[in-house]
Amino acid sequence: MVEAMKALYLSRKALCLISPVFLLFSCSPLTVRTEKINQKHLASYYAETPDPLRCRFFKGQQMVVSWDICRHKAALPFKLKIHLIRSSHRLEIIERILTCHRGSEVFYFLGDDWCKNGEILTWRAEIFSGNQLIACKFQKPWVDWIGDSN
C-alpha cells in the first residue's frame, strides 16, 4: 500500500512539473467575447467632463477578437472572417486581413447601426491561411444561416 501511495505521489509530482511545459508550447489560436456597452463605459461619464458621445444615443455592443497563431502552423497574412446573426435576423460577414501572428481587434456596433440591426444573437469567427482554415470559434447556438445576407 505504501508503494502505491509513493507511486501516486510521484506521478502527481511529475504531472505538475510537465503541465507548465505543455502550456508554454501550446497555442490558443482564437478567442472571442462580446459585451454590451453604454455611456457608463466612457471615462467622461465618471469624470463628468464634456463629451459629445455622452449627449448622443450611446448604446450597443463590442466584440473583442484575439488571436495567437503559432508561427510553425501557418504563414502570414491571415484572413479573419466573422459571421454575425443579429436581431434583424440577417447575416453579416466581416473580413479583415491579419498581418501578425498575435493580436486583438475590437469591433463596435453602436448608435444607428445598433438600432437598425440590433444586438448580436450569435457569431462564428474563422481564421484562414490562404484557403486553409486554421482556427474556428463559434457561439454555442450557432447554425449555418439559410437566407439572404448583406
Secondary structure, DSSP 8 states (H G I E B T S, - for coil): -HHHHHHHHHHHHHHHHHHHHHHHH----EEEEEEEEEGGGSHHHHHT---HHHHS--EEEEEEEEEE--TTT--S-EEEEEEEEETT--EEEEEEEE-SSEEEEEEEEEHHHHHHH-SEEEEEEEEEETTEEEEEEE-TT-----S-B-
